[in-house]
Amino acid sequence: MKIRYFDHAATTAVAEEVKKEMLPYFCENYGNASSLYDLGKKSKEAINIARGKVARAINAKPEEIYFTSCGTESDNLSLKGIAKAYRKKGNHIITSVIEHPAILNSCKSLENEGFRVTYLNVDKNGFINLQDLKNAINKDTILISIMMANNEIGTIEPIEEISKIAHQNNIIFHTDAVQAIGNIKIDVRKMGIDALSMSAHKFYGPKGVGALYINENVKFIPIQDGGHQEFDKRAGTENVAGIVGLGKAIEIANNEILDYNKKLLDLRKYFLQRIKIIPYIQINGDLENRLSGNINISFLFTNNKDIITELNKKGICVSAGSACSSGEIRTSHVLSAIGLSEGIARGTIRITLGKENTKEDIDYLVDSLEEIIKNLRIQM
Ligand SMILES: *Cc1c(COP(=O)(O)O)cnc(C)c1O
């Protein structure tokens, strides 16, 4: 059966060009980048080229880029590493209630170590309130971490305004840009970003490799002890093939960003037009400041587990709008935060469009949904 994939916020397929660049680093150029002979130097060189590509893509300096194992590690390292380096200055951190668990749980862990964390609420579209942010700041605030774009509802936060407020108060600003890379043009200098997390598998690169930008003027303490890799900031033998893949993937993503967004916006518009044939639906989140491929939609009087099971029978992959763990679907913290009732959240799915989707895929998706929703509602 043909697979129709609409879950690009969960992960993406590795692009062919990316795979091609990675292949030589498995069996031919397999040297350890720390080794002094030519085979090792080849790996080191490949890492440096990738570092340059990442830096160029976000207007950072190469020496401000650190490779990690994933977005989760980048989030952990930036929050914990920065918090610990500035502990003498203060112990207060500000974030939002709709962050990814990598941020929320890093904050929980820091709270256990004596830091204080303020979790800002969001409005019905998922935006933080800038006045709330200003009010939350006190003399102990050392770090603000607000995601660039939300993974469930696609909301794009007002990053430049947030960074301005942070800097007026001499506070470091980190953003989880895992969903934003390839979708939003990022210039860390213009946008005033001090630290930024990314993950290759969210932009057609391989799984298991991420990167972290930390401005040269920001201090951070490593959280993993070991060798001298990554400027003494992230120990462990580098995932050379993965890093090469990340570099190639971000280069492509940046080159294609305009066409990519246009394509996804057109497809989304088409979906939103066609989906109107189904009654009792609701689109969640803002439609303006939103990732172009994100659709978060509630089908009233249904439940998402059944929708996903039935779509899967037709080869369609979508995600629950609610966090799913061990087969059990709980109400998502993001949907609760934007005020969705449990009943409506239960019938919510997330559709995230990507490169390989076509109008024909959308037709198939909408036709399938129409049939499935009708049947589910009859059974209810
Ligand atoms: C996927 C994701 C992460 C985690 O990245 P991994 O590489 O899967 O660990 C963090 N933040 C956001 C917003 C994400 O979407």
The ligand as an SDF file (V2000), in Angstrom:
LIG
                    3D

 15 15  0  0  0  0  0  0  0  0999 V2000
   11.1530   17.0310   18.0260 C   0  0  0  0  0  0  0  0  0  0  0  0
   11.3240   18.1880   18.9420 C   0  0  0  0  0  0  0  0  0  0  0  0
   12.3080   18.1870   19.9480 C   0  0  0  0  0  0  0  0  0  0  0  0
   13.1730   16.9890   20.2200 C   0  0  0  0  0  0  0  0  0  0  0  0
   14.0770   16.7080   19.1870 O   0  0  0  0  0  0  0  0  0  0  0  0
   14.6880   15.2230   19.0740 P   0  0  0  0  0  0  0  0  0  0  0  0
   15.7720   15.3610   18.0780 O   0  0  0  0  0  0  0  0  0  0  0  0
   13.5790   14.3540   18.6010 O   0  0  0  0  0  0  0  0  0  0  0  0
   15.1810   14.8600   20.4170 O   0  0  0  0  0  0  0  0  0  0  0  0
   12.4370   19.3030   20.7360 C   0  0  0  0  0  0  0  0  0  0  0  0
   11.6570   20.3790   20.5610 N   0  0  0  0  0  0  0  0  0  0  0  0
   10.7020   20.4230   19.6120 C   0  0  0  0  0  0  0  0  0  0  0  0
    9.8870   21.6570   19.4530 C   0  0  0  0  0  0  0  0  0  0  0  0
   10.5030   19.3280   18.7820 C   0  0  0  0  0  0  0  0  0  0  0  0
    9.5510   19.3680   17.8460 O   0  0  0  0  0  0  0  0  0  0  0  0
  1  2  1  0
  2  3  1  0
  2 14  2  0
  3  4  1  0
  3 10  2  0
  4  5  1  0
  5  6  1  0
  6  7  2  0
  6  8  1  0
  6  9  1  0
 10 11  1  0
 11 12  2  0
 12 13  1  0
 12 14  1  0
 14 15  1  0
M  END
$$$$
